[in-house]
Amino acid sequence: MNRTLVAAIAALALATVTNVAIAAPSLSFRVFEDGVAQGLPVTSGTGVSSTTIVTPSFSIVSGFAIGIPLIAAPSMTAQTTSISSNTNFGAGPHTIRVEFTQTDVSSLSAGGLAAQLASTLTGNLLVRGDLIDSVTISNYANAANTAFGTATLLATQTFSATGANSSPVITSNLSLPNSLFSETMVFSAIFLGSGAALQASSQIVAVPEPATLGLFGMALLGLGMLRRSRQV
Protein backbone atom coordinates (compact mmCIF):
# COMPACT_ATOMS: atom_id res chain seq x y z
CA MET A 1 0.00 0.00 0.00
CA ASN A 2 1.23 3.52 -0.81
CA ARG A 3 3.05 5.04 2.18
CA THR A 4 1.24 8.34 1.79
CA LEU A 5 -2.12 6.57 1.93
CA VAL A 6 -1.07 4.63 5.04
CA ALA A 7 0.04 7.85 6.72
CA ALA A 8 -3.26 9.54 5.84
CA ILE A 9 -5.29 6.63 7.27
CA ALA A 10 -3.20 6.66 10.46
CA ALA A 11 -3.69 10.41 10.84
CA LEU A 12 -7.44 10.07 10.35
CA ALA A 13 -7.64 7.28 12.93
CA LEU A 14 -5.60 9.32 15.42
CA ALA A 15 -7.81 12.37 14.88
CA THR A 16 -10.94 10.29 15.44
CA VAL A 17 -9.62 8.77 18.68
CA THR A 18 -8.45 12.19 19.85
CA ASN A 19 -11.84 13.78 19.18
CA VAL A 20 -13.65 11.05 21.11
CA ALA A 21 -11.19 11.30 24.00
CA ILE A 22 -11.50 15.09 24.23
CA ALA A 23 -15.30 14.96 24.43
CA ALA A 24 -16.64 15.01 27.97
CA PRO A 25 -20.09 13.38 27.86
CA SER A 26 -22.49 14.38 30.61
CA LEU A 27 -25.97 13.40 31.78
CA SER A 28 -28.50 15.95 32.95
CA PHE A 29 -31.91 15.57 34.60
CA ARG A 30 -34.73 18.07 35.06
CA VAL A 31 -38.40 18.09 36.04
CA PHE A 32 -41.41 20.25 35.19
CA GLU A 33 -44.80 20.30 36.89
CA ASP A 34 -47.55 21.84 34.77
CA GLY A 35 -44.85 23.40 32.59
CA VAL A 36 -42.99 25.03 35.50
CA ALA A 37 -39.37 24.00 36.12
CA GLN A 38 -38.77 22.44 39.54
CA GLY A 39 -35.30 23.63 40.51
CA LEU A 40 -32.21 23.61 38.32
CA PRO A 41 -31.06 20.71 36.11
CA VAL A 42 -28.85 18.17 37.88
CA THR A 43 -25.78 17.18 35.84
CA SER A 44 -23.31 14.31 36.18
CA GLY A 45 -20.16 13.50 34.22
CA THR A 46 -19.63 10.04 35.69
CA GLY A 47 -21.89 8.15 33.29
CA VAL A 48 -24.61 7.68 35.89
CA SER A 49 -27.23 10.08 37.23
CA SER A 50 -29.47 9.31 40.21
CA THR A 51 -31.69 12.05 41.58
CA THR A 52 -34.66 12.31 43.93
CA ILE A 53 -37.06 15.21 43.51
CA VAL A 54 -40.34 16.16 45.20
CA THR A 55 -42.62 18.70 43.51
CA PRO A 56 -45.75 20.40 44.91
CA SER A 57 -48.08 17.67 43.57
CA PHE A 58 -45.71 14.74 42.94
CA SER A 59 -43.09 12.62 44.63
CA ILE A 60 -40.41 11.40 42.24
CA VAL A 61 -38.65 8.75 44.27
CA SER A 62 -35.78 8.47 41.79
CA GLY A 63 -34.73 9.50 38.32
CA PHE A 64 -31.94 7.23 37.11
CA ALA A 65 -29.91 7.23 33.88
CA ILE A 66 -26.81 5.45 32.57
CA GLY A 67 -24.70 6.71 29.70
CA ILE A 68 -21.13 7.27 28.57
CA PRO A 69 -18.52 6.29 29.78
CA LEU A 70 -20.18 3.42 31.68
CA ILE A 71 -21.74 2.15 28.45
CA ALA A 72 -20.46 2.61 24.93
CA ALA A 73 -21.64 5.52 22.81
CA PRO A 74 -24.25 6.18 21.62
CA SER A 75 -26.22 4.09 24.16
CA MET A 76 -28.33 5.66 26.89
CA THR A 77 -30.75 4.13 29.38
CA ALA A 78 -33.10 6.09 31.63
CA GLN A 79 -35.70 5.10 34.19
CA THR A 80 -38.12 6.90 36.45
CA THR A 81 -38.89 4.91 39.58
CA SER A 82 -42.34 5.48 41.05
CA ILE A 83 -43.59 8.90 40.07
CA SER A 84 -46.56 9.29 42.39
CA SER A 85 -49.15 11.99 43.00
CA ASN A 86 -48.95 13.05 46.64
CA THR A 87 -51.54 14.24 49.17
CA ASN A 88 -51.02 17.87 48.12
CA PHE A 89 -52.26 17.08 44.62
CA GLY A 90 -55.43 19.15 45.00
CA ALA A 91 -57.77 19.59 42.05
CA GLY A 92 -56.48 17.88 38.92
CA PRO A 93 -55.40 17.24 36.35
CA HIS A 94 -51.68 17.93 36.77
CA THR A 95 -48.86 17.11 34.36
CA ILE A 96 -45.40 15.88 35.35
CA ARG A 97 -42.57 15.99 32.80
CA VAL A 98 -39.21 14.34 33.44
CA GLU A 99 -36.32 14.86 31.01
CA PHE A 100 -32.95 13.12 30.73
CA THR A 101 -30.31 14.31 28.29
CA GLN A 102 -26.81 13.20 27.30
CA THR A 103 -24.48 15.55 25.44
CA ASP A 104 -21.23 14.92 23.54
CA VAL A 105 -22.39 11.53 22.29
CA SER A 106 -19.83 10.44 19.72
CA SER A 107 -20.29 9.16 16.20
CA LEU A 108 -17.00 7.90 14.77
CA SER A 109 -17.81 9.65 11.51
CA ALA A 110 -20.47 12.13 10.46
CA GLY A 111 -23.56 10.17 9.47
CA GLY A 112 -21.67 7.00 10.38
CA LEU A 113 -22.05 4.56 13.24
CA ALA A 114 -24.81 6.56 14.91
CA ALA A 115 -26.80 7.01 11.70
CA GLN A 116 -29.36 4.43 12.82
CA LEU A 117 -30.60 4.19 16.41
CA ALA A 118 -33.05 1.80 18.06
CA SER A 119 -35.36 2.80 20.92
CA THR A 120 -37.42 0.79 23.40
CA LEU A 121 -40.12 2.42 25.52
CA THR A 122 -41.94 0.98 28.54
CA GLY A 123 -44.56 2.35 30.90
CA ASN A 124 -45.94 0.62 33.96
CA LEU A 125 -49.00 2.15 35.60
CA LEU A 126 -48.30 0.70 39.03
CA VAL A 127 -51.03 2.04 41.32
CA ARG A 128 -54.49 3.48 40.56
CA GLY A 129 -53.96 3.48 36.82
CA ASP A 130 -57.48 4.85 36.49
CA LEU A 131 -56.16 8.12 37.92
CA ILE A 132 -53.40 8.34 35.29
CA ASP A 133 -54.77 9.71 32.03
CA SER A 134 -51.68 8.73 30.05
CA VAL A 135 -47.89 8.59 30.02
CA THR A 136 -45.97 9.53 26.88
CA ILE A 137 -42.30 8.63 26.34
CA SER A 138 -40.34 10.28 23.54
CA ASN A 139 -36.70 9.95 22.51
CA TYR A 140 -34.91 12.69 20.59
CA ALA A 141 -31.53 13.42 19.01
CA ASN A 142 -29.97 16.78 18.29
CA ALA A 143 -27.18 17.13 15.74
CA ALA A 144 -26.27 20.51 17.28
CA ASN A 145 -25.25 18.65 20.48
CA THR A 146 -27.56 20.80 22.62
CA ALA A 147 -28.62 19.68 26.10
CA PHE A 148 -32.33 18.76 26.17
CA GLY A 149 -32.47 19.33 22.40
CA THR A 150 -35.52 17.88 20.65
CA ALA A 151 -34.72 18.66 17.01
CA THR A 152 -35.13 15.09 15.72
CA LEU A 153 -37.78 12.71 17.05
CA LEU A 154 -36.44 9.15 17.18
CA ALA A 155 -39.41 7.39 18.78
CA THR A 156 -42.54 8.10 20.78
CA GLN A 157 -45.24 6.05 22.47
CA THR A 158 -48.27 6.86 24.62
CA PHE A 159 -49.55 4.36 27.20
CA SER A 160 -52.92 4.66 28.92
CA ALA A 161 -53.76 1.11 29.99
CA THR A 162 -53.34 0.02 33.60
CA GLY A 163 -50.45 -2.36 34.19
CA ALA A 164 -47.27 -2.90 32.18
CA ASN A 165 -46.98 -1.59 28.62
CA SER A 166 -44.11 -1.72 26.17
CA SER A 167 -43.35 -0.74 22.60
CA PRO A 168 -41.69 -2.84 19.95
CA VAL A 169 -38.14 -1.82 19.03
CA ILE A 170 -38.42 1.44 17.06
CA THR A 171 -35.60 2.08 14.58
CA SER A 172 -34.81 5.59 13.36
CA ASN A 173 -32.31 6.99 10.89
CA LEU A 174 -30.23 9.97 12.00
CA SER A 175 -28.26 12.17 9.63
CA LEU A 176 -25.29 13.79 11.38
CA PRO A 177 -23.31 16.69 9.91
CA ASN A 178 -20.76 16.39 12.74
CA SER A 179 -19.23 13.71 14.97
CA LEU A 180 -20.95 14.72 18.23
CA PHE A 181 -24.65 14.95 19.05
CA SER A 182 -27.01 14.84 22.02
CA GLU A 183 -29.81 12.49 23.06
CA THR A 184 -32.84 13.38 25.16
CA MET A 185 -35.57 11.24 26.72
CA VAL A 186 -38.83 12.89 27.78
CA PHE A 187 -41.35 11.23 30.10
CA SER A 188 -44.64 13.13 30.35
CA ALA A 189 -47.66 11.97 32.35
CA ILE A 190 -51.08 13.39 33.14
CA PHE A 191 -52.45 12.54 36.60
CA LEU A 192 -56.07 13.03 37.60
CA GLY A 193 -55.83 12.55 41.37
CA SER A 194 -53.61 11.71 44.33
CA GLY A 195 -52.45 8.22 45.25
CA ALA A 196 -51.52 7.07 41.74
CA ALA A 197 -48.04 5.90 40.71
CA LEU A 198 -46.19 4.85 37.58
CA GLN A 199 -42.77 3.68 36.46
CA ALA A 200 -41.33 4.31 33.00
CA SER A 201 -38.08 3.55 31.21
CA SER A 202 -36.44 3.88 27.82
CA GLN A 203 -33.24 2.96 26.01
CA ILE A 204 -31.32 4.13 22.94
CA VAL A 205 -28.75 1.87 21.27
CA ALA A 206 -26.93 1.80 17.96
CA VAL A 207 -27.98 -0.42 15.07
CA PRO A 208 -25.26 -1.80 12.77
CA GLU A 209 -25.37 -0.07 9.41
CA PRO A 210 -26.26 -2.18 6.34
CA ALA A 211 -22.96 -1.09 4.81
CA THR A 212 -21.06 -2.34 7.84
CA LEU A 213 -22.91 -5.65 7.73
CA GLY A 214 -22.19 -5.85 4.00
CA LEU A 215 -18.47 -5.34 4.52
CA PHE A 216 -18.51 -7.97 7.25
CA GLY A 217 -20.24 -10.40 4.88
CA MET A 218 -17.73 -9.69 2.11
CA ALA A 219 -14.88 -10.30 4.56
CA LEU A 220 -16.36 -13.67 5.54
CA LEU A 221 -16.81 -14.54 1.87
CA GLY A 222 -13.21 -13.59 1.14
CA LEU A 223 -11.94 -15.73 4.02
CA GLY A 224 -14.01 -18.64 2.75
CA MET A 225 -12.63 -18.30 -0.78
CA LEU A 226 -9.07 -18.03 0.56
CA ARG A 227 -9.52 -21.18 2.65
CA ARG A 228 -10.99 -23.02 -0.34
CA SER A 229 -8.09 -21.99 -2.61
CA ARG A 230 -5.62 -23.34 -0.06
CA GLN A 231 -7.44 -26.66 0.03
CA VAL A 232 -7.35 -27.03 -3.76
N, C-alpha and C positions, 0 to 999 in steps of 0.2 A: 504493500500500500504506500502511496506517495507520502513522504515525510511531512510535507506541508499540511496534507489532509489530516494525518494523525495528530499533528500539533493543534490544528483547529478543533478537532473533536475533543481533545483533552482539555483545551481552554474552555470550550462550551460546557463540558461536564463539571469543571471546577467552578465556573460561574454559577451553574445551577445549584451545586451543593452549597456554595457560599451564600447565595440568595436565600435558600431555605434556612441555613444556620443563623443568618442575621435576623430573620423574622422572629418576632416575639409574640406568639399566639396568646390570646387571653380570652377568658370566658367572663361574660357579664350577665347579671340577672336584675330584672326590675319588675315592679308590680303596679297595676292601675286598678282602682275601684271606681266604677262609673266614670271612667275617662280621666280620673285625677291621679297623678303619680303619688305613690306612697313611699316617700323618702327618696334617697338618691340610689342610682344603680350600684350594685355590689360587684366588684371585679376581682378576678383571680387569675394569676399567671402560672399556676401550678398544674393546670390540666384537669382540675376538679373544682367544682363550686358547690357548696352546701350552705344554704341560707334559710333561716326561719323568720317569717314576717307575719305580723298580725295587723290587720286593717280594721277600720271601724265596724264593718259588717262581717268580716271573714277572718278565720284563723288558718293560715297557711303553715302547716306543721313543718314542711321542708320543701325547698326547691333544690333539686340536685342535678348536676350536669357533669359529664365527662367529655373531655376533648383532648387536643394536642397539649403536651407531648405524651400523655399517658396512653393514647391510642393514635394510630397513624392517621395523618391527614389523608383525605378530608373528612374523616368520620367525626360524628358528634352524637351523643346520646343525652337526652334530658328527661327528667321525670318530676312530676309534682306529686308529693305524697300527702294525701288527705287534705284537700282544700274543703273547708267546711264553713257553713254559714253559722255565725255565733248568735248568742242571745240578744245582742244589740242590733240585730238585723233590721228590725222595724218593718215599716211597710215596704213591700217589694214592688217590682223586681229590682235586683241589683246585679250588676255585671262585674266579674272579676277577670282581669287579664294579666297573665303571667308571660313574660318574655325572657328567653335565653338567647344570647348571641355569642358567636365566636369569630374573632377577627384574625387576620393574617393567616388564613388557611391557604396552604400552598398547593399549586398545581405545577408539576414539573415543567410544563410548557404551556404557553397560552392556548386555550382550547384543547388541551391535551388530556392528561389522566383524570382530570375532574370534569371532563366535558359531559359525562353522564353520571347522574346520582340517583340512588334509590332511597326511598323513604318508607318507613312503616309508622303507623299512627294507631294508638290504642287509647280508649277511654273506658273507665270503669266507674259507673254510678253506684257507689258503695252503699250509701244510706239515704233513704227517702228520695229515691230517684224521681218520684212524682213531683218533688219540689225543685227539680232541676230541669229547666226548660230545654237546655241543650248545652253541649260542650263542643267547641270547634277547635281543631288543631290544624295549624298551617305551618309549613316549612318554606323558607325563602333563602335565596342567595343574592348577593350583591357584588357585582364585578368591580364596583368602586371601593370595596373593602371597608365599608362604613358599618360601624356598630349599630345593631338593630335595623339594618337596611332591609327593605322589603321590595326591592326593585323587580326581582324575578320570582314568581311563585313556582315552587317545585312540586308541592302536593298540599292538598287540603281535604279534610273530612269532618263532617258534623255528625255527632252521636246524640240521640235523644232517648234511646231505649234504656230502661233500668237493667243493671247488670253489666257484664263485660262486653265490650265492643272492640272490634279491630278492623283495620283496613287491609286489603291485599297490598303487596309490595307495589309502590307507585314509582315508576321510572321516569326521569325527566332529563332532557338534554340542556346543557348549559354552555353558552358560548362565552369564552373568556378572552378579553383583549390583553390581559396581563396575567402574571403568574400568581398573584395573591387575590383572595376574595374573602367575603364574610358569609356566614350562615346564621340564620335566625329562626328560632322556633317560637310560635305564638300559641298559647293556650287561652282560649276565651270561653267563659261559661256564664250563663244566665241563671241565677237562682231566684226562686219565687218565695222562699220562706226560710226560717231558721231550722237548724237541726239536720240539714242535708249535707252530704259529703261525697266527693269524687276523687279519683286518682287518674292521672293521664300521663302518657309517656310517648316519646317519639325518637326516631333514630335516622341519621343520614349516613350513608356509606357510598363508596365509589363502586361503579360497575365497570368491568373491563371493557375497553373499547373493542368494537368489531375488528378494527385494524390490528390491534394488539393480538387478539385471538387468531386473526389470520396469519400474522407473522409467526406466532407460536406453532400453528398447524403446518406452515411451510417448513419450519425448522425440524419438526418431527418427521415430515415427509423426506426432507433432505437426509436426516440421520438414517432413516429406513433404507433409502436408496444407496447410501454409502455402505451400510452394513451388507446389503445384498450384493453390491459390486465386489466386496471383499470375499464373499462366500463363493462367487463364481470362479 
